[in-house]
Amino acid sequence: MVFINILDHVEKCYSNADGDVIYYEIKKAFDHNSPVTVSFKGVTSLNSSFVNSAFIELLNDFDFSYIRQNLKFTNSTAQINSIIKNRFSFEVNKKNRLAVAF
């Protein structure tokens, strides 16, 4: 199990560059089949650019079922939970619609 405290790696959660830092930490753990817990301790808000880069990019490397089983969040707020859930739902549904179209 790998524990990632976001503010140990970035100062804020607002840019793609901030998200990229977290993405690489998660991907490194996933590449070694290690589950990840991400802590948002001290983070009061984030935006979709950060979420897209940190978490949604994982869909290019791993199945959603793998991400869902191996990525956990702690010390988050309702706003943080909502934006992550909504972004994953949108992207997974979009991929499913594209798969059906082909």
Buried (B, 14 or more C-beta within 10 A) or exposed (E): EBEBBBEEEBEEBBBBEBBBBBBBBBBEBBEEEEEBBBBBEEBEEBBBBBBBBBBBBBBEEBEBEBBEEBBEBEBBEEEBEEBBEEBBEEBBEEEEEEEEEE
